Amino acid sequence: MNKILAKNLRKLRQGKRLTQEYVAERLGVSAQAVSRWETGATLPDVLLLPEIARLYEVLVDDLFKEDLQEYGKLSDRLVAVYCDTYKNDDFMAAVKEYERMEREGSMEAGDYHGRASLYGNMLWVCKRRMMEDSDKTMELSKGNNPELYFSAKFGKVGNRCVHTAEGPQCVEEQLQAVKEHPEDWMEWACLEAAYYWTKQYEECYRVAKEAIAKFPEESELYCLAGDACKELGMYADAYPYWEKRYELKPQMLDSLFSIAFCREELGEYDKAYEAWMRIVGIMNERRGDYDIAVKFPMRKADECKAKMGKQE
């Protein structure tokens, strides 16, 4: 072990083109101590190992590897570790290293590219796990928790359409599902979602109207109907759908957020302010889980109020 550590310390220092004197100064030891480490005469204090690893931009474990692979920067090493393990802790270790580099102003073009690759790998992992967990939710809730089952399936449809190349396939599958189960409003809602997330807004709206005519009391059908109207520029038609969603299922505030966002995007800051304050009022009445969540609509209301002042 001493020989491996000694060889790696020498290899890493020379790879960085550092002198023993420079290393000694950075670590607060003598040049003779560094020399003895590299010959295997003595071992560094165990408390110095993290500092040595940081200086040479490797992990402490790397110092004892017989087949040590050098990396240009610690960030590169940490990205490689994450791509091997795909563990959240390893991902966060790499993120924190990039954040440190950014704070210190040492980020270069290659570092930004490395961080982009890191996030790309995490995105791939998230997509895969998202699908796996949706499938598991559906497996465990089918037959005993219809609401949870629908939520998982509805979400999976959206994720497949947005995050994979399976959008057209998803639409075809839902068309077949509606054909086979015409009296199942959940399949109609998922068909709405498939059309919406593949940006086929006219088809989404057509299906939504047909589904609402068949199942007028199913609140889930109304939200995407409003969203499709918005995308088609039919704003006056969108608001009643969103309001009906809230009327049928007042515990869900998603449609009220849609109203507020739409008003704000249209530059109707006075109406947007009223919409945000409506949400704030509902959340304040309910309290509980909304204590923290209310901060966002309150902040949006304040932003709209400030913009109203500028319009006057």
N, C-alpha and C positions, 0 to 999 in steps of 0.2 A: 504493500500500500504506500509506504514511504517513497519508493522509487517511482510509482505512477504519479503521485502528487508532485514530486520534484520535477519529473519530466514535463508535466502539464504546466507547472508554474513557469518553467523556462520557455516552453513552447508559446504560451500565451503572451508572455512579456515580449519575446522576440517578434511574435506576430504583430503586436501593437507598436513595435519599434520604440520601446521604452527602455531607458537605462535602469540599472539596479538602483542608482541614486534617486532617480525620479520616483520609482515605485516606493522606495524607503520613505521619502519625504511625504508622499501621499498617505502612507499607512502609519506614519509616526514611529517608524523603527529605523534601525541603522542599515546601511547598505550591506554590511557584513551579515546581518540577519537574513536579508533577502538572498544573499549568496549561499548561505548555509541551507536555506529552504530548497534552493534549486539543485543542490548537490545531494540532498537527502540526509545531511548531517543532523539537522534538527527539523522539527515541525512547527508551523505557525501556531500561535495561540488559537484555540477553537473559536474564540470571540472575534478574531480577525477574519475568519473565513468569509462571512458575508461581505465585508469591505473589499477583500481581495477579489471575490466574484464580481462585485459591482465594478471595480476598477477594470477588470478584464472583460466585462460585459458577457458573463456566462452565469449559469446557476451554480450554487455551491456543489450540488451533486456532480456537475460536469468536471470539477477539479479532480475527482477521483475515478474518472472513466478512463479505461485503458485505450479506448478508441475515440478519444476526444475529437469532436468536430468543431472547428472554429467557425464563429459567425461574426459578421462585421460589427453588429451591435446587439446589445442585450434584447432589444425589441424583436430583432429577427429570430433570436433563439426562442423567445417566449411565444411568438407566432407559430414557430415550428412545433413547440410543445403542444399548443392548443390543437393544431391540425392533426396531432397524433392521438390526443385523448378526448377532445371535444367536451371537456369538462368546463362548467361555468367558472370555477375558481381560476382555471388557467386562462380563460378568456379575459377575466377581469384583471389578472396580473399583467397581461399584455396591454390592455387599455390604460392601466395606471402608469405603465412605463412610457407610453406615448404621451400621456397627459403631462408627465414630468418633463419630457423632452420639449413639449410645446411651451410649458411655463418658462423653461430655461432658454428658449429661443434656439434650440439646436436641431429642430425638425428640418429635414431636407426633402427634396422631391421624392427620393426613394423611400423615405420614411412615410410620407403621406400615401404612397402607393402600397406600402406594407400594411398600413392601417386599413386602407380600403379593402385589401385582400382579407384581413382579419375579419372585418365586418361582413364581407361577402360569405366567408365560411360560416360565421355565426348565423347569417340569414338562411343559409342552406339547412343548417341544423334545426333552426326554429321552424322552418317550413315542414321538415320531416316530422319533427316532434308534434307540431300542431295537427298534422293529419293523423298521426298515431293516436294522440290523445282524443281527437274527435271520434275516431273509430271506437276507441275503448269506452268513451262516454255513451255512444250509441248502443254498444253491446250490453253495457250494464244497465242502461235505463229503458231499453226497449221492453214494452209491455207493462212496466211498473211506474214510469215517470214520463208521460207523454210530453210534458212541457220541456223537460230537460232534453229529451230525445230530439224534439223539433229544433231546439236551440242549437244543439250540436250539429245536426244535419244541415240546417240553414247556414250556419257558420262555415261548415266544410264546403258547401257549394260556393260561397263567396271566396273562400281561400283558394279553391281549385281554379276559379275563373281569374282571380287577380294574380296569384303567385305561381301558377304553373301554366303550361301551354294546353291545358285540358278544357278550356272554356267551351269550344264548340262541342266537344264530346259530352260535357256536362249538360249543355242545352239539350242535346239529343236524348240523353238519359232521362232528363226530367220530362221531356215531351212524352216519352214512352211511359214514364211513371204516372203521369196524369191520364194517359190513355187507358192504362190498366186499373187505375184507382181514381176515377172521376169524382167520387164523393169524398175524397180525402183532401181537405183544405190545405194540409201541410204540404202535399205534393205541388199544389197550385202555388203556394207561397215560395217554394223552392224554385219553381219554374220562373216566377217573377224575378227572383234573385239571380238566376242564371242569365236571364236576358239583361237585367240591369248591369251586372258586373262584367258582361261582355259588351257593354255600351250599346245594346240594341234597345234604346229607350222607347221607341214607338211600339215594339213588340211587347216590352215590359208593361207599358200602359194598357195595351189591348188586353193582355192576359189579366192584368189587375182588375180592370172593369168587369171582365167576364167572371172572374173569381168572386169579386165582391157581390155581384148579382146573385151568385149561388150561395155564398156564405156571408151575408151582411153583418153578422155579429162577431166575426173573427178579426180581431184588431190587427193581427200581424199583416193582413193583406193591405192595410191602408197606408202604412209608412212608405213602402217602396212606390206605391201609386203616387204619393205626393212627391217623392224624390224624382220619379220619372218625369212628372209634369214640370218640375223645376228645370231639369236638364233640357226639356223641350221648349223652355221659355214660357210655359203656361203657368205663370206664377199665381194668378187668381184662382186657378183650379187646384193648385197644390195645397194651399192653406186649409181648405175644408177637409181634405183627406188627412192631413196631419192632425187637425183638431178632432176628427172622428176617432183617430187612433188613441188619442189621449182620453177622450170620452169613454171609450170602451175598456181601456186599460190604464186608469189614472196612476197606477203605481209605476208605470214606465214613462219617463220624461224625454225619451229620445226624439219624439216628434216635436216637442216644444223647443228643443235645441235646434231642430231643423228649421223651424219658423224663425227663430232668432238669428241664426246664421244667414238665412236667405234675406231677411230684411237688411241685415248689415251689408251683405255683399251687393245689394241693390242700392246702397247709399241712403237707405231710409232710416237714418240714425235715431230719429225720434221714436219710430215704431220698434226699431231693434232694441232701444233702451227699455221700452215698455215690456217687450218680450223677455228680455233678460231679467228684469225685475220681477216679472211674473214667476219665473223659475226660482229666483231667490226667495220669493215669498212662500212658495210651496215647500222648498227645502227647509226654510226656517220653521215652518209649521211642523214638519215631520222630525226635524232634528236627527238624533241618532247617527246613522251612517253618513248623513249629509253634512255634518259639522265641518268637515274639511272640504268636501266636494263643493260647497256653496261658494268657496273663494273664487273659483273660476268664473261662474256667471256674474258674480259681483264685480270682478275685475273687467269683464266684457261690458257690463253696464256702464261702468265708469269711463271706459274708453269711448263708448258711443255718446255719452253725455259730453265728453270733451270735444268730440267731433261735431256735435250739435252746436256747441258754442262757436266753433270756427265757421259754421255755415251761416250764422246770423250776421 
